Amino acid sequence: MRLELRRVLQGCRRGVLTGVGRSGDHSLELPGCLLYTRCGTVPHLTHQTLHTLQHLPAVTLIPMDSLAEHQEVLEEFGGGMGKFAGLQNSVIFCSLHDSVAPHPTGYNTNKTVSVWGSGGRIELSVAQYMALQRAIRPDWYQSLADGDTQQLSTHKRVRKSVDRTLSNLDQCLNLHISTEGLRGSEVFGVVEGGVMLEERVRSAQETAKRPVGGFVLDGLHSRTVSQELRSQLIAAVTKELPEDKPRVLLGVGRPDEVLECVEAGVDLFETVFPFQVTERGCALCFSYDLDPDPESSVLESREKETKIQQKSGDDTLENQEEITQFEMNLKDKRYRDDFRPLVKGCQCYCCKNHQRAYLHHLLVTNELLAGVLLMLHNLEQYCSFFQSLREALEGDKLNALKKRILQRRE
C-alpha cells in the first residue's frame, strides 16, 4: 500500500492510496470515507440495493463488536468475513468498536479489552483478539487499544491507557508476522491520550516508530469531545505522524466537523453519519455544489426559513435536539403535501422515484421501506460530499466549499 500525496491545501491532504487490499488491486481517493456496516451489511440495505449508488467507498468498515461472538462460525467457515458476507470485491477494515453502539466504561484491564455484542460483554486478550482477526481475515485492522478514557479521567489513567495501547500494538505486530491467515494485511496503530495534549503527542510519536500501515485517532468522538478541542488535538498529533501513511478518524461525521478535521490532517472517516440521520427519520439536504443555479439558491433560502420554524414548533420527534442543520425532519407534518424530491438533482433511487410526501407517509406509518429509501439517499449525498471536497482541493476552492456548506448554520 502506498500513499501518493498530490497536494496539501490549508492542511488538507489530497492524494490517493494505491495497492490497497491483499491483492493490491484497489485504490482509495483521499480525503475519503469508509463504508460503515454491521456484520458486513449496511443497515437497511441489501447488497443489491446498495450497489445502485454511485461513488461507494472501496473500503468497508466492520466493527469487531458485531463479530466477536461469531468467532466459531467464522473459523468453521474458513473463508474470512469478506467471502462470508459477499464482500469479495471490497477491502475490509476491522475496527475495534462500533461508533454508534453503546460502550460502557470501566471494564478494561491490564490484559484485556472489552467489547459488547448482542449477548453482552466479551473480554479480549491480545491472543484472543488476533485469533478473531485470523478468522475475519481483514485487509486492514486496528491494533487492540485501551481507549476507555473520559474528559475527567486523571493523568494517571490516561497515561496507563497510552502505555497499554502501545504494549498491545507490539504484541499484535509480533503475532501478525507469525499468523499465516493475516499475510498481506495491514495493521493500523491506534493513537490514544484522551483530551491531554501531552499524552496524545507521546502516543503519536511512539506509534509512529512501529511498522504500521496507518493510524487510527481514537477517543475523539463527536459526543465526547468539543469541536474546537478535537481540532487542536488532531493538529498536534498529525504533526508527529509520517506523511506517507493514512490517518483514520472514527465517530466523527457531521460535514462541518469533517471539514475541520480534514484541515487538521485527517484522511479517512466513516459513513456512520448517514445512518444516524436515517435513524432519526431525516434526510441529508445540505448543499456542497460549488456552482449552484439561482433557482436552487432560492429554494435553499426557503428551506432555511422553514427549518427555523420547525425547531420552534415541531414536537413529532422525541430526540429533536439531535437534528443537525444538515438534515430535514421528514416526520414534520409540513411535508405531508410536499411533492418535491428530497434534494433537487440528487441521483439516488429515492429522489428519482419518490417525493417528500411519500417519505413522510412511510415514516408516520412506521413502514420499513422508509429506512431503505432514506439510507439510499443519505449515503448518496454523503459520498458525493466527499467527492466535492476532493474536487474543491484540486481546484483551490476549499474556502468556497466551506462557505457553501456552513451557510445553513448562520
C-alpha positions in Angstrom: 0.0 0.0 0.0 1.3 3.4 -1.0 0.1 6.9 -0.3 0.7 9.4 -3.1 0.0 13.0 -1.9 -0.9 15.2 -4.8 -1.2 18.4 -2.9 -1.7 19.9 0.6 -4.0 22.9 0.8 -4.7 24.7 4.2 -3.6 21.5 5.9 -5.9 19.3 3.8 -4.2 16.3 2.2 -5.3 15.5 -1.3 -4.0 12.2 -2.5 -4.6 8.6 -3.4 -3.9 5.3 -1.7 -2.8 2.7 -4.2 -2.1 -1.0 -3.8 -4.9 -1.3 -1.3 -6.1 -4.7 -0.2 -4.3 -8.1 -0.2 -4.4 -8.2 -3.9 -3.3 -4.6 -4.3 -5.9 -4.1 -7.0 -7.8 -1.3 -5.2 -7.2 2.4 -4.8 -8.8 5.0 -2.4 -9.1 8.7 -3.0 -8.2 11.0 -0.1 -9.9 12.6 1.8 -12.5 9.9 1.7 -14.7 7.7 3.8 -15.1 4.0 4.8 -18.4 2.3 4.2 -20.0 1.7 7.7 -21.6 -1.7 8.2 -22.8 -4.1 11.0 -21.7 -7.7 10.4 -20.7 -6.7 6.9 -24.1 -5.3 5.9 -25.0 -1.6 5.6 -28.1 -1.0 7.8 -31.4 -1.1 6.0 -29.8 -2.1 2.7 -29.2 -5.4 0.8 -26.0 -5.7 -1.3 -28.1 -5.4 -4.5 -29.8 -2.2 -3.3 -26.6 -0.7 -2.0 -24.9 -1.0 -5.4 -27.4 1.1 -7.1 -25.5 4.0 -5.6 -22.6 5.8 -7.2 -19.3 6.8 -5.5 -19.3 4.0 -3.0 -16.1 3.7 -0.9 -13.6 1.0 -1.8 -13.1 0.1 1.8 -15.8 -1.5 4.0 -15.6 -0.9 7.8 -16.7 -3.8 10.0 -16.6 -3.2 13.8 -15.4 -6.0 16.0 -18.4 -5.6 18.3 -20.6 -7.3 15.8 -18.2 -10.2 15.1 -16.7 -11.2 18.4 -19.5 -13.6 19.3 -19.4 -15.3 15.9 -15.8 -16.4 16.0 -16.6 -20.1 15.9 -18.8 -19.7 12.9 -16.1 -17.8 11.0 -13.4 -20.3 12.0 -15.6 -23.2 10.7 -16.4 -21.3 7.5 -12.7 -20.7 6.9 -13.0 -18.2 4.1 -12.9 -14.9 6.0 -15.5 -12.3 6.6 -15.3 -10.8 3.1 -16.4 -14.1 1.5 -18.9 -14.8 4.2 -20.7 -11.5 3.8 -20.4 -11.4 0.0 -17.8 -8.6 0.0 -15.1 -10.3 -2.1 -14.7 -7.2 -4.2 -14.3 -4.8 -1.3 -11.4 -4.1 1.0 -12.2 -5.0 4.7 -11.1 -2.8 7.6 -11.9 -4.2 11.0 -12.2 -1.6 13.8 -12.5 -2.4 17.5 -15.7 -0.6 18.5 -18.9 0.4 16.7 -19.1 4.2 16.9 -22.9 4.1 17.3 -23.3 1.1 19.7 -23.3 1.7 23.5 -19.9 1.0 25.0 -19.9 1.0 28.9 -16.8 2.2 30.6 -14.7 0.8 33.3 -14.2 -2.8 32.1 -10.7 -2.8 30.5 -7.9 -4.3 32.4 -4.1 -4.6 32.1 -4.5 -7.7 30.0 -7.9 -7.4 28.3 -10.2 -5.0 26.5 -14.0 -5.5 26.5 -16.3 -5.3 23.5 -20.1 -5.5 23.7 -22.2 -7.8 21.4 -25.8 -8.7 21.5 -25.1 -11.3 24.2 -23.3 -8.9 26.5 -19.6 -8.2 27.3 -16.8 -10.1 25.7 -13.3 -9.8 27.2 -10.4 -10.0 24.6 -6.8 -10.5 25.4 -4.3 -9.8 22.6 -4.1 -13.5 21.7 -7.9 -13.8 21.5 -8.1 -10.6 19.5 -5.6 -11.8 17.0 -7.4 -15.2 16.8 -10.5 -13.3 15.8 -8.6 -11.3 13.2 -7.3 -14.6 11.8 -10.9 -15.8 11.4 -12.1 -12.5 9.9 -9.1 -12.1 7.5 -9.4 -8.4 7.0 -7.2 -6.3 4.6 -6.7 -3.7 7.3 -7.3 -3.9 11.1 -6.6 -1.7 14.0 -4.5 -3.0 16.9 -6.2 -3.8 20.3 -6.4 -0.5 22.2 -7.5 0.8 25.6 -9.5 3.9 24.7 -11.6 3.9 27.8 -10.8 7.5 29.0 -13.2 10.3 29.6 -12.8 14.1 29.8 -12.5 13.9 33.6 -10.0 11.0 33.6 -6.9 11.5 35.6 -3.5 11.9 34.1 -2.5 8.6 35.6 -5.4 6.8 33.9 -4.8 8.4 30.5 -1.1 7.6 30.7 -2.0 4.0 31.5 -4.3 3.9 28.5 -1.4 5.0 26.2 1.0 2.5 27.7 -1.4 -0.4 27.4 -2.2 0.5 23.8 1.4 0.6 22.9 2.1 -2.7 24.6 -0.9 -4.2 22.8 0.4 -2.9 19.5 3.8 -4.5 20.0 2.1 -7.8 20.8 -0.3 -7.5 17.8 2.6 -6.8 15.4 4.6 -9.9 16.7 1.6 -12.2 16.3 0.7 -10.6 12.9 4.1 -11.7 11.5 3.6 -15.3 12.6 0.0 -15.6 11.6 -0.4 -17.1 8.1 -4.0 -16.1 7.8 -3.1 -12.4 8.1 -0.4 -12.4 5.5 -0.8 -9.3 3.3 -3.0 -7.5 5.9 -2.1 -4.1 7.3 -2.0 -3.3 11.0 -3.2 0.3 11.9 -1.7 1.7 15.1 -4.0 3.5 17.5 -3.3 6.9 18.9 -4.8 7.4 22.4 -4.4 10.0 25.1 -7.8 11.3 25.9 -8.0 15.1 25.9 -4.5 15.5 27.3 -2.2 17.1 24.6 1.0 15.7 26.2 -0.2 12.1 26.1 -1.7 12.4 22.7 1.6 13.6 21.3 3.5 10.9 23.1 1.2 8.2 21.8 1.6 9.5 18.3 5.4 9.7 18.5 5.7 6.2 19.9 3.1 4.6 17.5 4.9 6.2 14.5 8.1 4.3 15.4 6.3 1.0 14.8 5.9 -0.7 11.4 2.2 0.1 10.9 0.3 0.7 7.7 -1.7 3.7 9.1 -3.1 5.3 12.1 -6.5 5.4 13.9 -7.1 8.5 16.0 -9.2 7.2 18.8 -11.2 8.8 21.6 -12.3 11.9 19.7 -15.9 11.1 19.0 -18.4 13.9 18.5 -20.3 13.1 21.6 -17.2 13.1 23.9 -15.0 16.0 22.7 -15.8 19.6 21.7 -15.2 20.5 18.1 -12.6 23.1 19.0 -10.6 20.9 21.3 -10.7 18.0 18.8 -9.2 20.1 16.1 -6.4 21.3 18.4 -5.6 17.7 19.5 -5.7 16.3 15.9 -3.4 19.1 14.6 -0.9 18.4 17.3 -1.0 14.7 16.7 -0.7 14.7 12.9 2.5 16.8 13.1 4.1 13.7 14.7 2.9 11.2 12.1 4.6 10.4 8.8 3.1 11.9 5.7 3.1 8.7 3.7 0.6 6.8 5.8 -3.2 7.4 6.1 -4.9 8.8 9.2 -8.3 7.5 10.1 -10.8 9.2 12.4 -13.9 7.2 13.5 -17.0 8.5 15.3 -16.9 11.9 13.6 -19.1 12.5 10.5 -21.0 15.8 10.5 -19.9 17.8 7.4 -18.7 20.9 9.4 -16.7 18.6 11.7 -15.3 16.7 8.8 -14.1 19.9 7.2 -12.3 21.0 10.3 -10.7 17.5 10.8 -9.5 17.4 7.2 -7.9 20.8 7.7 -6.2 19.3 10.8 -4.7 16.5 8.7 -7.2 13.6 8.8 -7.6 11.5 5.6 -10.4 9.0 6.3 -13.8 9.0 8.1 -16.7 6.5 8.2 -20.2 6.7 6.8 -21.9 6.4 10.2 -23.5 9.9 10.0 -25.9 8.9 7.2 -27.0 6.0 9.3 -27.6 8.3 12.3 -29.6 10.7 10.2 -31.7 7.8 8.8 -32.4 6.6 12.3 -33.8 10.0 13.1 -36.2 9.8 10.2 -34.3 12.6 8.4 -32.8 13.2 5.1 -29.5 15.0 4.3 -30.2 18.2 2.5 -27.0 20.4 2.8 -25.5 21.8 -0.4 -22.0 21.1 -1.5 -22.4 22.3 -5.1 -19.8 25.0 -5.8 -21.7 26.3 -8.8 -25.4 26.3 -7.8 -28.1 27.6 -10.1 -30.2 30.6 -9.0 -33.4 28.6 -8.5 -31.7 26.2 -6.1 -30.3 29.1 -4.1 -33.9 30.5 -3.6 -35.2 27.1 -2.6 -32.4 26.6 -0.1 -33.2 30.0 1.4 -36.8 29.0 1.9 -35.8 25.7 3.4 -33.6 27.6 5.9 -36.6 29.8 7.0 -38.9 26.8 7.4 -36.2 24.9 9.3 -36.2 27.7 12.0 -40.0 27.3 12.3 -39.6 23.5 12.6 -37.2 23.9 15.5 -39.6 26.1 17.4 -42.8 24.3 16.6 -42.3 20.6 15.8 -42.7 18.0 18.5 -43.1 14.9 16.4 -39.6 13.7 17.1 -38.5 12.5 20.5 -34.9 13.4 20.1 -35.4 16.8 18.4 -32.2 18.3 19.8 -30.2 15.7 17.9 -31.3 17.0 14.5 -28.5 18.9 12.8 -28.7 21.9 10.4 -27.7 19.5 7.5 -30.9 17.5 7.5 -34.7 17.8 7.2 -37.0 16.1 9.6 -39.5 14.3 7.3 -41.8 13.4 10.2 -42.8 17.0 10.3 -46.4 17.3 9.0 -45.5 20.2 6.7 -44.1 17.5 4.3 -47.4 15.8 4.1 -48.3 17.7 0.9 -44.7 18.4 -0.4 -44.3 16.6 -3.7 -40.7 17.6 -4.4 -37.8 15.2 -4.3 -35.7 15.2 -1.2 -33.0 17.1 -2.9 -33.3 18.5 -6.4 -30.7 17.0 -8.7 -29.9 14.1 -6.4 -29.2 10.9 -8.5 -30.3 8.4 -5.9 -33.2 6.0 -6.5 -35.3 7.7 -3.8 -35.1 11.2 -5.3 -35.7 9.9 -8.8 -38.8 8.0 -8.0 -40.4 9.4 -4.8 -41.4 12.7 -3.1 -41.1 14.1 0.4 -44.8 13.5 1.0 -44.3 9.7 0.4 -41.4 9.5 2.8 -43.4 11.4 5.4 -46.2 8.8 4.9 -43.8 5.9 5.3 -42.3 7.4 8.5 -45.6 8.2 10.3 -47.0 4.7 9.4 -43.7 3.0 10.5 -43.1 1.3 7.2 -39.7 -0.4 6.9 -39.3 1.0 3.4 -38.7 4.4 4.9 -35.3 3.3 6.3 -34.3 1.8 2.9 -35.1 4.9 0.9 -33.6 7.3 3.4 -30.4 5.3 3.7 -30.0 5.2 -0.1 -30.4 9.0 -0.3 -28.2 9.8 2.7 -25.4 7.6 1.5 -25.5 9.1 -1.9 -25.4 12.7 -0.5 -22.6 11.9 1.9 -20.3 10.1 -0.6 -21.0 12.9 -3.1 -20.0 15.4 -0.5 -16.5 13.8 -0.2 -16.2 13.8 -4.0 -17.0 17.5 -4.0 -14.4 18.1 -1.2 -11.7 16.4 -3.3 -12.6 18.5 -6.3 -12.5 21.6 -4.2 -9.0 20.8 -3.1 -7.9 20.2 -6.6 -9.4 23.5 -7.9 -8.3 25.7 -5.0 -12.0 26.2 -4.0 -11.9 24.9 -0.4 -13.0 28.2 1.1 -15.9 28.4 -1.3 -17.0 24.9 -0.4 -16.8 25.7 3.4 -18.9 28.8 2.9 -21.4 26.9 0.9 -21.7 24.1 3.4 -21.7 26.2 6.6 -24.1 28.9 5.3 -27.0 26.9 6.7 -25.6 27.5 10.2 -25.9 31.3 10.0 
